[in-house]
Amino acid sequence: MAAKWLKNTVFYEIYPQSFNDSNGDGIGDINGITQKLDYIKELGCNAIWLNPCFDSPFKDAGYDVRDYKKVAPRYGTNEDLYKLFEEAHKKDMHVILDLVAGHTSEEHEWFLKSSKEERNEYSDRYIWTDFTFRGANGLHYVSGESERDGSYVLNFFKCQPALNYGFYEVKEPWQMSYHDRAAMETREALKDIMRFWLSHGCDGFRVDMAGSLVKNDDEKQSGTSAVWRDVRRMLEREFPDCAMVSEWSNPPISLRAGYDMDFCLNEVGSGYATLMRDYWNRGKFVYGDKTVEDHSYFKKDAGGNINRFLDQYIDWYEDTKGVGYMCVPTCNHDTVRPSYNLDTTELKLAYSFLFTLPGVPFLYYGDEIGMKYLKLPTKEGGYFRTGSRTPMQWDESENLGFSAAGSDKLYLPVDPDKDAPTVKAQDNDESSLLNTVRRILSLRHKEEDLQADAEFKVLQSEPDSAFVYKRGSLICAVNPSGKAMEFVLPEGIKGEVIYEVGKSGIKDHILNMEGQSFVIIR
């Protein structure tokens, strides 16, 4: 069962280097986040997912960890992070950290010692072949850069050697089973890191590449699941309120592996990928390519079909009900922002839908004001993702309120357009995207039927019709097209409208929806 506090939780994802610079050096920091806790809470988010903030060479924006128990100096100190936990808890908010479990930086002390020719306690902390000129059987690897005679396996970029959690099926003499002592020691080292931060006030972890631990795993990822179930047993004994969300995108597996939550992300074949940006249109990868036809569901009159999402989502929902929660984000640090191809009205409809789904929603910083995706050169391994990691836009002052540093000192440039959206510009405009987000999140917190575990049932999903679904006793309906649509309400529905985007009306027990509208009916 998931941590109880998740039932009425909405997460706000923060890329720390881009959120708020409190000391004027051009890089966001921990104290800058603490300063903005009231804004986050008033927005309707009562929990934070903080992207990696640990010491790192930053070849992959902190996903290459050099020291798991030390805050990167550019963000502040450990004490600053402890203070963030404390201040968040005073406001009944929670904070989870980004845990990179499958690899470290090549500059981590463990790896430096593992690379030595003479055997030591870290020799088997990573995956090495037994000969520099021997590859790793289909796994990515590096040779010729260590004192040690062997090739080491990578988990992602070249700078990220894979930690040794063992192999599910051992096929070579240099491979170890996930039951072997060295693999178990890696597992215990992971628990030690988690204990450290949880004991200082952290409320849980989002785990990067959570399904990547045990190599040569079977189709059900039985080996990696065994590792996480073992971790979960420790958490249940020592930190029962800890919440865990996985970057796995396979809820039937991840939630049974001990996770509270799993993300629905943009992998090939993902139903989520068809909602706001049709990332895999006709089998072609179309990130950032506006020349490819886009049949996203929320794009007006684009021919989208909600069943492309539902066909996967419903199966997962029924399979995992009572086991854990699925999480649908607005976007994240690895994806193009939804404003890239959706206008403000389309975003209002999309967010109204996402924030009324079961499970635990995640809002990426800046999406609440429609921050743009900028075409930028790569920064710290970002490549196409860099354009979604730009500084938060607070007001119309220098650097849009992000930092007092000179523009040449900023981590990334701010949006240069005169119409760059800001919090201040939208704050007092009741029709703004920001206030739409505030209203729907406020309603979610007030109405138990809109929260994580309330019933979800599809009432209508036929093409060329409004999509209508039930959350507990409430009826939600969305019409993203440009033409009017209607729906015959079930018996017993009073027809009280408690939330609305666009225009709709009820007459003779029929819900009439104008184009581009969303409504919640009691």
C-alpha positions in Angstrom: 0.0 0.0 0.0 1.2 3.5 -0.8 2.2 6.0 1.9 -1.0 7.5 3.3 0.0 11.1 2.8 0.0 10.6 -1.0 -3.8 10.4 -1.2 -4.2 14.2 -1.4 -0.8 15.1 -2.8 0.2 17.1 -5.8 4.0 17.3 -6.6 5.9 20.3 -8.0 9.0 19.3 -9.8 11.9 21.7 -9.4 15.1 21.8 -11.4 17.2 23.4 -8.7 19.7 25.3 -10.9 16.8 27.0 -12.7 14.2 27.9 -10.0 15.3 30.8 -7.9 18.8 32.2 -7.3 19.1 33.6 -3.8 22.7 34.7 -3.8 23.1 36.3 -7.2 25.6 33.9 -8.7 23.3 33.0 -11.7 22.5 29.5 -10.5 19.4 28.5 -8.6 19.9 27.2 -5.1 18.3 25.5 -2.1 17.7 28.7 -0.2 16.0 30.1 -3.3 13.5 27.2 -3.1 12.9 27.7 0.6 12.0 31.3 -0.2 9.3 30.2 -2.6 7.6 27.6 -0.5 4.5 29.8 0.0 4.2 30.3 -3.8 4.3 26.5 -4.3 1.8 25.9 -1.5 -0.6 28.6 -2.7 -0.4 27.1 -6.2 -1.9 23.9 -4.9 1.2 21.8 -4.7 1.9 20.3 -1.3 5.0 18.3 -2.1 8.2 18.9 -4.0 10.3 16.6 -6.2 13.8 18.1 -6.3 16.0 17.1 -9.2 19.5 16.0 -8.3 21.2 18.3 -5.8 24.2 16.2 -4.8 27.9 16.9 -5.4 28.7 16.2 -9.1 30.9 17.1 -12.0 27.7 18.0 -13.7 28.4 16.2 -17.0 24.7 15.1 -16.9 23.2 17.9 -14.8 23.7 16.1 -11.5 22.6 12.6 -12.6 26.3 11.8 -12.4 26.7 11.7 -8.6 30.2 12.2 -7.1 29.1 12.2 -3.4 25.6 11.0 -2.4 25.8 12.5 1.1 26.9 16.0 0.1 24.8 18.9 -1.4 26.6 20.3 -4.5 28.3 23.6 -3.3 26.6 25.6 -6.1 23.3 24.8 -4.4 24.4 25.5 -0.9 25.1 23.1 2.0 23.6 20.1 3.6 22.3 22.4 6.4 20.4 24.4 3.7 18.7 21.3 2.5 17.9 20.2 6.1 16.3 23.7 6.5 14.2 23.2 3.4 12.9 20.0 4.8 12.1 21.7 8.1 10.3 24.7 6.6 8.3 22.5 4.2 7.1 20.4 7.1 6.0 23.5 9.0 3.7 24.2 6.0 2.4 20.6 5.8 4.5 20.0 2.7 6.8 17.1 1.8 10.1 17.0 -0.1 11.5 14.0 -2.0 15.0 13.8 -3.5 16.2 12.4 -6.8 18.1 9.2 -6.2 20.4 7.9 -8.9 20.5 4.2 -8.0 21.9 2.5 -11.0 25.2 4.4 -11.5 27.5 7.1 -10.2 29.9 9.6 -11.7 33.2 8.2 -12.9 34.7 10.7 -10.3 32.9 9.0 -7.4 35.4 7.7 -4.8 33.9 4.2 -5.2 34.7 4.1 -8.9 38.2 5.6 -8.5 39.0 2.8 -6.0 37.2 0.1 -8.1 39.5 1.2 -11.1 42.6 0.3 -9.1 44.6 -2.8 -10.2 45.1 -4.0 -6.6 41.9 -5.5 -5.2 40.0 -3.6 -2.5 36.6 -3.3 -0.9 35.2 -1.5 -4.0 36.7 -3.7 -6.7 33.3 -5.3 -7.3 31.1 -2.3 -6.7 30.8 -1.8 -10.5 30.5 -4.2 -13.4 33.9 -5.1 -15.0 34.8 -7.7 -17.6 37.9 -9.8 -16.9 40.0 -8.4 -19.7 40.4 -4.9 -21.2 39.9 -6.3 -24.7 36.8 -8.2 -23.8 33.4 -6.5 -24.4 30.3 -6.8 -22.2 27.9 -8.9 -24.3 25.6 -6.2 -25.7 25.9 -3.8 -22.8 27.6 -0.4 -23.4 31.1 -0.4 -21.9 34.4 1.5 -21.8 37.9 0.1 -22.2 41.4 1.4 -21.8 40.8 4.2 -19.3 41.6 2.4 -16.1 44.7 1.0 -14.3 42.6 -2.1 -13.9 42.7 -4.8 -16.7 39.1 -4.9 -17.7 36.2 -3.0 -19.4 33.5 -1.4 -17.3 29.8 -1.4 -18.1 27.9 1.9 -18.5 24.4 2.7 -17.4 23.8 5.7 -19.6 26.4 8.3 -20.7 30.1 7.5 -20.7 30.5 9.4 -17.4 28.1 7.0 -15.6 29.6 3.6 -14.8 27.0 1.0 -13.8 26.8 -0.1 -10.2 27.0 -3.8 -9.6 23.6 -5.2 -8.6 24.4 -8.5 -10.4 23.0 -10.4 -13.3 19.7 -12.3 -13.4 21.2 -14.9 -15.7 25.0 -15.4 -15.4 26.5 -16.3 -18.8 30.2 -15.2 -18.4 32.9 -15.9 -15.8 33.2 -12.2 -15.0 29.4 -11.8 -14.3 28.0 -12.1 -10.8 24.5 -13.2 -9.8 22.3 -10.7 -8.1 22.5 -13.0 -5.1 26.3 -12.8 -4.8 27.9 -11.0 -1.9 29.2 -8.0 -4.0 25.8 -7.3 -5.5 24.3 -7.5 -2.0 26.9 -5.0 -0.7 25.9 -2.6 -3.4 22.3 -3.0 -2.3 23.3 -2.2 1.3 25.2 0.9 0.2 22.0 2.1 -1.5 20.1 1.6 1.7 22.7 3.5 3.6 22.3 6.6 1.4 18.6 6.5 1.8 18.8 6.2 5.6 21.1 9.2 5.7 18.7 11.6 3.9 15.5 10.2 5.5 17.0 10.6 9.0 17.6 14.3 8.1 14.0 15.0 7.1 13.7 13.9 3.5 10.2 12.3 2.8 11.2 9.9 0.0 12.8 9.5 -3.3 12.1 9.7 -7.0 14.5 7.0 -8.4 16.2 7.6 -11.7 16.2 4.6 -14.2 14.7 2.4 -11.5 14.4 -0.6 -13.7 18.0 -0.6 -14.7 19.7 -2.3 -11.8 20.0 -6.1 -12.4 21.5 -6.8 -15.9 20.2 -9.5 -18.2 17.0 -9.4 -16.3 14.0 -11.4 -17.5 10.8 -10.0 -19.1 9.2 -9.4 -15.7 12.4 -7.8 -14.4 12.4 -10.2 -11.5 15.9 -9.5 -10.4 15.5 -5.8 -10.2 12.2 -6.2 -8.5 13.8 -8.4 -5.9 16.3 -5.6 -5.1 13.5 -3.0 -4.7 11.3 -5.3 -2.6 14.3 -5.8 -0.3 14.7 -2.0 0.0 11.0 -1.7 0.7 11.2 -4.1 3.6 13.9 -1.9 5.1 11.8 1.2 4.6 8.7 -0.3 6.2 10.7 -1.2 9.3 12.6 2.0 9.6 10.8 4.8 7.7 7.2 3.7 7.1 6.1 7.1 5.8 8.7 7.2 3.1 7.3 7.6 -0.4 9.0 6.1 -3.5 8.3 7.0 -7.1 10.0 5.2 -9.9 11.2 6.3 -13.4 10.2 2.9 -14.7 7.0 3.5 -16.7 5.7 0.0 -16.1 3.3 0.3 -13.2 2.3 -3.4 -13.1 5.9 -4.3 -12.4 7.2 -1.3 -10.5 4.3 -1.0 -8.0 4.6 -4.7 -7.2 8.3 -4.2 -6.7 7.6 -2.0 -3.7 7.1 1.4 -5.2 4.3 3.7 -4.1 4.1 5.4 -7.5 5.3 5.1 -11.1 5.4 7.6 -13.9 3.5 7.3 -17.2 6.1 8.7 -19.6 7.0 9.1 -23.2 8.4 5.7 -24.1 7.6 4.2 -27.5 4.0 2.9 -27.4 3.1 5.0 -24.4 -0.4 6.2 -24.3 0.7 9.3 -22.4 2.8 10.4 -25.4 -0.4 10.9 -27.4 -2.1 13.4 -25.1 -0.2 16.7 -25.4 2.6 16.0 -27.9 2.4 13.1 -30.3 6.1 12.2 -29.7 6.0 8.9 -31.7 3.8 9.9 -34.6 3.7 7.1 -37.2 6.8 5.5 -35.6 8.9 8.6 -36.1 10.6 10.3 -33.2 9.4 13.9 -33.5 10.8 15.7 -30.4 10.9 19.4 -31.3 9.9 18.8 -35.0 6.9 21.0 -35.8 6.9 19.8 -39.5 5.5 16.4 -38.5 1.8 15.9 -38.2 0.7 16.2 -34.6 -2.4 14.3 -33.6 -2.2 15.1 -29.9 -5.5 14.7 -28.2 -5.6 18.2 -26.7 -4.6 20.0 -29.9 -7.7 21.5 -31.4 -9.1 19.6 -34.3 -5.9 17.6 -34.8 -7.8 14.3 -35.1 -6.6 13.0 -31.7 -8.3 10.0 -30.1 -8.4 9.6 -26.3 -8.5 5.8 -26.7 -4.9 5.8 -27.7 -4.2 6.9 -24.1 -7.0 4.9 -22.5 -6.2 1.5 -24.1 -3.0 1.4 -22.1 -4.0 3.5 -19.1 -7.2 1.5 -18.2 -5.3 -1.8 -18.4 -2.7 -0.4 -16.0 -5.3 1.2 -13.8 -7.3 -2.0 -13.3 -4.1 -4.1 -12.8 -2.7 -1.9 -10.1 -5.7 -0.6 -8.3 -5.0 -0.9 -4.6 -1.3 -1.7 -5.2 0.0 1.8 -5.8 -0.5 4.9 -7.9 0.2 6.0 -11.5 1.6 9.5 -11.9 0.9 11.6 -15.0 3.1 14.7 -15.2 2.5 17.9 -17.2 6.0 17.2 -18.5 9.4 17.0 -16.9 13.1 17.9 -17.3 13.5 15.3 -20.0 10.7 16.3 -22.3 9.6 19.3 -24.5 7.3 21.6 -22.6 3.6 21.2 -23.5 3.4 24.8 -24.5 5.6 24.0 -27.5 2.6 22.8 -29.5 -0.4 23.7 -27.3 -1.8 27.2 -26.8 -3.2 28.5 -23.5 -6.7 27.2 -24.0 -5.4 23.8 -25.0 -3.2 23.8 -21.9 -6.1 24.7 -19.6 -8.0 21.7 -20.9 -5.0 19.3 -20.7 -4.2 20.3 -17.1 -7.8 20.1 -16.0 -7.8 16.5 -17.3 -4.4 15.6 -15.8 -5.2 17.0 -12.4 -8.5 15.1 -12.2 -7.1 11.7 -13.0 -6.6 9.1 -10.2 -3.1 8.7 -8.8 -0.6 11.4 -7.9 -0.1 14.3 -10.4 3.2 16.1 -11.0 3.5 19.7 -12.2 6.8 20.7 -13.7 8.0 24.2 -12.6 6.9 26.9 -15.0 4.3 24.8 -16.8 1.7 26.6 -14.7 2.4 29.8 -16.6 3.0 28.1 -19.9 6.8 28.6 -20.0 8.2 28.0 -23.5 10.5 25.4 -24.8 13.6 27.2 -26.1 15.9 26.0 -28.8 19.3 26.1 -27.1 22.7 24.5 -27.3 23.3 21.6 -25.0 24.2 22.3 -21.4 25.4 19.6 -19.0 24.3 16.7 -21.1 20.9 18.2 -21.8 20.9 18.2 -25.6 17.3 18.7 -26.8 16.2 18.6 -23.2 18.1 21.8 -22.4 15.3 24.0 -23.7 12.9 22.8 -21.0 15.4 23.6 -18.2 15.5 27.4 -18.5 15.1 29.8 -15.5 11.7 30.2 -13.8 10.0 33.4 -14.9 8.8 35.3 -11.8 8.2 38.9 -13.0 9.3 41.5 -15.6 12.4 42.6 -13.8 16.0 41.8 -14.8 16.4 38.1 -15.8 12.6 37.8 -15.3 13.1 37.8 -11.5 15.2 34.6 -11.4 18.6 36.1 -10.5 20.3 39.4 -9.8 23.4 38.2 -11.7 24.4 39.6 -15.0 22.7 37.8 -17.9 26.1 36.4 -19.0 26.4 34.6 -15.6 23.0 32.8 -15.8 23.0 29.0 -15.8 20.8 29.2 -18.9 19.3 32.2 -20.6 15.8 33.4 -19.8 13.1 33.6 -22.5 14.0 36.8 -24.5 10.5 37.4 -25.9 8.6 40.4 -24.9 5.6 38.2 -24.3 7.4 35.7 -22.0 4.9 34.5 -19.5 5.5 35.4 -15.8 3.9 34.7 -12.5 3.4 38.4 -11.8 1.6 39.1 -15.1 -0.8 36.2 -14.6 -1.2 36.5 -10.8 -4.2 38.8 -10.8 -5.7 37.7 -14.1 -8.6 35.3 -13.2 -8.6 34.0 -16.8 -4.9 33.2 -16.8 -3.4 29.7 -17.0 -1.8 30.2 -13.6 -5.2 30.8 -12.0 -6.8 28.0 -13.8 -4.2 25.7 -12.3 -4.8 27.1 -8.9 -8.6 26.6 -9.2 -8.4 23.0 -10.3 -5.8 22.0 -7.7 -7.8 23.7 -5.0 -10.8 21.7 -6.1 -8.8 18.5 -6.1 -7.8 19.1 -2.5 -11.4 19.9 -1.4 -13.1 17.1 -3.2 -12.1 13.6 -2.0 -13.7 12.2 -5.2 -10.9 13.9 -7.2 -8.0 12.5 -5.1 -5.6 9.6 -5.7 -7.7 6.6 -4.9 -11.3 7.6 -5.8 -13.1 5.6 -8.4 -12.4 6.2 -12.0 -14.8 5.0 -14.7 -15.1 5.9 -18.4 -18.6 6.9 -19.4 -17.9 7.9 -23.0 -14.8 7.8 -25.2 -16.1 7.3 -28.8 -14.3 9.3 -31.5 -15.9 12.6 -32.4 -17.6 12.8 -29.0 -16.8 14.5 -25.7 -14.7 12.3 -23.4 -16.7 11.7 -20.2 -15.5 10.0 -17.1 -16.5 9.5 -13.5 -14.5 10.2 -10.4 -16.4 8.9 -7.4 -19.7 10.8 -7.5 -18.4 13.5 -9.8 -18.7 13.6 -13.6 -15.9 15.1 -15.6 -16.1 15.9 -19.4 -13.7 17.4 -21.9 -14.3 18.5 -25.4 -10.9 19.5 -27.0 -12.4 20.0 -30.5 -13.7 23.2 -32.0 -17.2 22.0 -32.4 -20.1 21.7 -29.9 -20.8 18.3 -28.4 -23.4 16.8 -25.9 -23.7 14.0 -23.4 -26.8 12.5 -21.8 -26.3 12.6 -18.1 -26.8 9.4 -16.0 -29.9 9.2 -13.8 -29.4 10.7 -10.4 -27.0 13.4 -11.4 -28.2 16.8 -10.1 -26.2 18.7 -12.6 -24.4 21.2 -10.4 -21.4 22.6 -12.2 -18.5 23.0 -9.8 -15.6 23.7 -12.2 -15.6 24.9 -15.8 -13.2 25.9 -18.6 -15.0 27.3 -21.6 -18.8 27.2 -21.8 -21.2 24.4 -21.1 -24.8 24.1 -20.0 -27.3 21.5 -18.8 -30.9 21.3 -20.2 -33.3 18.4 -20.0 -30.7 16.2 -18.5 -28.3 16.8 -21.4 -24.9 18.3 -21.0 -24.1 20.7 -23.9 -20.5 21.6 -24.4 -19.1 24.3 -26.6 -15.9 23.7 -28.4 -12.8 23.5 -26.3 -14.4 23.1 -22.9 -14.1 21.1 -19.7 -16.6 20.7 -16.9 -17.0 18.9 -13.6 -20.5 18.2 -12.5 -21.8 17.1 -9.1 
